[in-house]
Amino acid sequence: MTRTIPRLRARTLAVDAPGDLLTRVPDEVDPREVAAWLREGDGLVGWGRVAEITTTGPDRFGEAEAWWTEVRAAAEVEDEVRLPGTGLVTFGSFTFSPDSQDASVLTIPRIVIGRRDGLSWVTQVVAGDEPWPVEHPAELLGRTNADIAVLDPLTESEGSVGADAWPGVVAAAVRRIGRGEVDKVVLARDVRVRHREGRAVRIAPVLERLQSRYAATWTFAVAGLVGATPEMLVRLQGGRVRSRVLAGTIRRPNGIPAHDTAVPGAGDRAHPMDPRLRLVSSTKDLDEHAFAVRSVAEALAPHCSDLMVPDAPYVLELPDVYHLASDLTGTMHSEATSLRLAAALHPSAAVCGTPTEAAAAVIGELEGMDRGRYAGPVGWMDGSGDGDWGIALRCGELADDRHSMRIFAGGGIVAASDPAAELAETEVKLTAMRHALGLADA
């Protein structure tokens, strides 16, 4: 397939600290042209679209990477900052399944504001012989979106499979596991949300609420997919690789204060009132976590030396839930880009199951929906191929009409799973997007 390769010019200039990056996103911007990757206030926020590629099918990652390789080779880049995320940057979001009716996308914003390690910058990108914007970056940063705290009036309705029917779907999966078809399968459900007045759902206020409440996660937006993921699929920076695996979840009760992340292991006596200790003592959750860690380690091994795989998980604390978490690290010995690593890791057992092909088949038969870009890789990559790719969880995807979206939540199903408990877990995980959209006081 012939792809058009745009001739781009990018210019990155250092600027004074811009404050809250999201308040710089103009309210009139098309919500599908807002891009973001933020954690604890730092990261990247972009808008506008100077170039984009959409891909489908089994080679969606390879086609996108090939396009980006040609684009960055043809680009003229001026970069006075030279940090990860400066210069020419692309944001990407890929479908969970190669059979999805949705398209995967790599997009390049016209404006990107970034902050890292106390340094801030603005990157402007133009195509061909387009002139540079008349407006200086300092003037651009002088404007703020006064409506960032104003939420759209939204209404919620059932998704592809209603909440009442979901325990039956889980029970069917447990039976498939019992027959030995799979060891674990991750099932997800959606909920539909629509603007009451038929207008476009604005993205910046949603991102602002996600960033404020879930600062320890990675808040993202790419081509209308918006969320706050706690799971880093892969980070590649300066030859070092890192992946965070989450699998195993328990609700965090209201009023429970934050704890240190160091938690006694499963062999210690668990206090029945501490949900963290119940989590690290749960055979079901520990088995689910072990499946996910093993799948990531096996995918990274061909690309990494000195791959460090923790012997046991720790407990990651979020406002609504506790997760079992493991951080894997290694040194690159292949020439793979961060996107190629993400493709090699996808789908992990944390979002698909084990064995992968059998679990994907069960998902297709039982879920009753097309996941689209939910549970697929989402993130960014710079001209060196370094970047961050998370898993698109705790998220929603705008429809083409911009007036409605689907929000998603899922959970890992193993032999010991209880259907009612699995429904409750999805409701907890939907809290993030319901809060961000103003549908629930979370």
N, C-alpha and C positions, 0 to 999 in steps of 0.2 A: 504494500500500500504506500502511495506517495504522500508524504507529509510536507506541508509548507514550512520552511524554516525562516522565521522572521529575523531581520538584522536589527538587533537591539543595542541601545547604548544605556549604560547604567552609571550613575554617579552617586557615591556615598560621601556625605559630609558629616563631620562631628558637630554636635549641637549641645547646648546647655540642657540639663535634665528637664524633660518635658512633662513631668508629673504623671498623672494617670494616663497611660497610653490610649486606653479605649475612649476617653473623652474627646480625643482628636478626630474620631471617625465622624464625618459629616452625616447628619441624619437623612439627607436626601439620597445617599448612596444606595444603589441596588443591593439588597441584602445578600444576594448570591455573589457579590463582588467584594465582600468583606472577608479578610483573611486574618487569622490570629493564631499565635502559639505563645502562651503566657504561663508563668509559674511564679507565685509570690511577687507579682508585680513586674517582673522582668520578662523579656522575650521580644516578640515581633508582632506588630499589628500593621496590616496593609489594606488598601482599598483601590478600586479601579481595576481594570484588566487590560494589559497591553498585549498579552499572548496567552494561548491556552491550547491544550490538546486533550481530547477525550479518547479513551480506549475501552475495548470490551474483550471478553473471551479469555481463554487460558493464557495468552501472551500479553495481557494488559499491562503488566509491570515492565516487560521487556520493551514493548513499543514506546512506552512513556519514557523509559530511561534513554533509549536511543535518540528520541526527539530532544531531550534535555542535553545530551552530550553534544549534539549538533548546534543547538541554540547557544550554549555557553561557549563553544569554539568560535562561533561567528560573532559573538558580542564584543563590544568595546566597553571596557569597565574601568572607571576611575574610582579608587577606593582609598581614602586617606585614613580609615580607621583600622581595617584589616583584622577583624575579629570574626569568629563563627557567626554567620547570619548577616554579614555585611557584603557589599557588592551585589551581584545578581543572585536572587534567591527565588526559588519556586516552592509553592505550597501544593501538597497533594492529598488526595483521598481516593481510596480504592475499594471496589466492591468486595464483599465477603466471598461471594461465589463467582466463578467464571461464567456461570449460566444466568447471572442476574440480568434483568431487563434494563437496569440502570447502567450508566457509564461511569468509569473511573476517570479521574481528572488530575492533570497538573496545570496550575495556573500561575501566572507571573503578574503581580500587582504593579500598578503605575507608581504608587507611593508605598514605602515601607518605613515605619518608625521602629527603632530598636533600642533596647537598653540591656547592658550586660556588664557585670562587675563594676558598676559605678560610672560607666561610659555610655553615652547616648549618641544616636545618629539618625539621619534621614537618608534614605535611598530613593532617588527618582529614576524612572525608567521611561525611555521614549523609543519609538520604533522608526526605523529608516531615517528619513531626513526631517522628522518632526523637530521643531525647536524645543529647547528646554523650557519648562514652565517659567513664566515671568516671575511668579511668586517665589521669593527666597524661602528656604526651609524654616527660618526663624519666624517669618510671617505666618507660615502654615501652622506652626506650633502655637501661635498666639491665639488661635481660635479654639473654642471648646464647644462641645455639644451640650447645650443647656437642657436638653430633653433626655439625657442619658438615664435619669431615674424614673422616667415616665414609662409605665408598662402598657402594652397593648391590651385591649379587652378581648379575652380569648374564651373559648368554650371547649370542653373535652367530651369525647364520645368513645365508645368501644372500638377496639382495633379489629384486626383480622380474626382473632380468636378472643372471645370475651373472657373476663375474669372467672365467671362461673364455670366455663368449660375447660379452663387451664389445668386444674388438677387431673382431669381425665387424660389430657395430653401427656402429662408427666407420668401418670400410671402406665400408659402405653409404652413409654420409653423404659420404665423400670422392668416391664415384662420382656422387652427386647434384650435388655441387659441380662436378665435372668436366663434367657435362652442362649446366652453366649454370643450374640451378634456383635455386641460392642462391650467395652469395659466401662466407658463413660461417654455421655453425649451432653452437649451444652445446648439447651433450648431457650429461645427468646420469644417474647410477645411484644406487640406494639399497642399504642394508644393514639388516637387521632385528636388533633387540636386544630381549631379553626378560628380566624379573626372574626369577631361578631359583626364587624362593619364591612367585611369584604375587602379590607386593605392588606397591603403587604406587611408581614410580620417583621418588625425591625430586629436586627441581630445585635447591635451594640448594647442595648439595655440587658438582653439575656446574658451576654458575655460578662457584663459588669457584675451581675448578681452571682454568676457562677464563680468568677474570680474572687469576689469578696468572701463568699461562704466556703469555697473549696480551694483555698489558696495553695495547699500542698499538692494539688493535682495539676495536670496540664490542661489549661483551658484552650479550646481550639475552635476555629471556624475555617472551613474550606468549601467554597462553592455551595453554600447553603446547608452544610452539615455543621452542627454546632453542639458542643458539649464540654465536659470536664472529665478527662480520663485519668484514673489512678494508675494505669498500666503503661509503662514505657516498653514498647516492643523491642526497640533497639536505638541506641545512641552511638554514633560514630564520630569521634573527634580526635584529631591528631594521632590516628592509628590505634586508639583505645576503643573498645567496644563494651557497652553495658546494656543489660536487659533486666527489667524488673518483671517478675512473674507474680500474678495474684490469682489465687484460687482457694476457696474456702472462705465463707462469709458468715458473720453473725450480726444481728442488729445491735446497735449501740443504744441502750436505754436512755431516755431523757433524764437529764440531771446527773449523769455519771461524769465526773471530772476526767480530764485528760490524764493518762498514765505515762510513765516512761515506756519506750518501745521495748525495752528488755523485759521479757516475760519468762517465768519459769517454764521449763520444758514439759513435755507431755508426761514424763515420768514422775513429776512432782505432784503432790496432793493438790487437787484443784478445789478452790473455794467455790461453792455453788452460786454465790452472788456475783462473782466476777466473770462476765461473759468472755473476756480474753482467755481465761484459763480453761473455760469450757471449750473454746475454739481449739486451743493447742492440745486438748485431750480428746478431741473428736476423731475417731477412726475414719468416719466418712469424709470429713474435711481434709484430714492429713492425706488420705488416699487420693482425693481429688487434686490436691496440691502437688503431690509427687508425680502424677501423670503429666501435669502441665510443665513442671520443671524439666522432666526428662525429655519432653518434646522439644523444648527450647535448646537444651544442651546438645542434643543430637543434631539440630539444624545449624548451630553455631560452630560445632567442632571442625567442619571442613575449612572454615575461614579463619580460625583463631588458634593461637598457641597460648599456653599458660591460662587455659580456661578454668576459672575458679567457680565451682558450684557449691553453695553452702550445704552443710550436712543437714540443717534443720531451718525451717522458716522462722521469721519474726512476725509480730503483729503490727500491721499498719493501721493507724487510727485515722478515721475520717469522721466528719460530723454525724453521719447517720449510721455508719457500719464499722465493724472491724474486719480486716482481711488478713489471711495468712499471706506473707510476702517473702520472696527470695530475690536477691540481686546477684546476677551472674556477671562476671567481668572477664575480659580477655584482651590479648594483643593481636591485631590483624596481621595475617601473613598472606592474604590474598589481595587482589586489586579491586575487590567489590566496593561499590558505592553503598551509602547507607540505604538507598532504595532497594538495591539488590539484596542486601541482608534482610530487609523487611520482607521482601518477596520470599526468601528462603525460609523465613520463620513462620510465614502465614500459610494456613491457619494453625495456630498452636492449639494444644489440648485445652487451654484456658477458654477458648471461644468456639471450639469445634468438638473435640472429644478424642477418644482413643479406641481402636485404630482410626486414623484420620479419614480414610476413604469411606469406611463403613459408617462412622459417625456422621459424616457429611450427607450420606445417603439417608440416614434416619432423620436428620434435620429437614431435608427436602420433603420427606414423606409426612412428618408430623407437625411441623410448625404452622403450616397453612398460610405462609406469607413469603414474599421476596424480601430478604433483609436489606437489599440495596447496599449502601456503604456502611451500614451499621456493622460493627465487629470487624471491619477491615482496617488496614493500616491507614493512619492519618498523620500528617506532619509536614516537615519542610526539609529542603536540601539546598546547599549553596554550590558555588561554582567548583569547589574542590571535591564534591561528592559527599562531604560530611553533612550531618544533619541529625534530626530527632524524628523518630516515627513511633507514635503511640498506637494503641488499639482504640478504635472509635466506640467507646462505651459511655454510659450515662449521657446520652446524646439524643438529638432530634434532627430530622432531615426535612428541609423545606420542600414542598411540592413545587412543580414547575410554575404553578400559578402564583407562588409567593404568599398566598393567603392562608395556607394550611400546612401542617407538618405532621409527621409521625414521630413519637418519642418511643424509646425502646428500653427494655431491661430483660436480662436473662439469668440463668444459673446453671451450674454443672449438675447433671443427674448421674448418680451412681446407684449401685444395688441397694444401698441403705436409705435412699432418698424418700422423704415423706411428701406426697403431692400437696397437701395443705401448707406445709412449711415452705415448699418451693414457690407457691403462689405468694406467700407472705414476703419471701425474699425479693421477688420481682417488684412488689409494691414498695418496699424500702428503697430499692435501687431507682425506681421512678421518681422518688422524692427530689432528687437533684434537679431534674428538668422541670418538674411541677413547680418547685420553688422559683427557679429562674424565670419561668414564664408567668409567675404570679397566680398560679392555679392552686397553690397550697401554701400555708404559713408553716414552713419547715424550720 
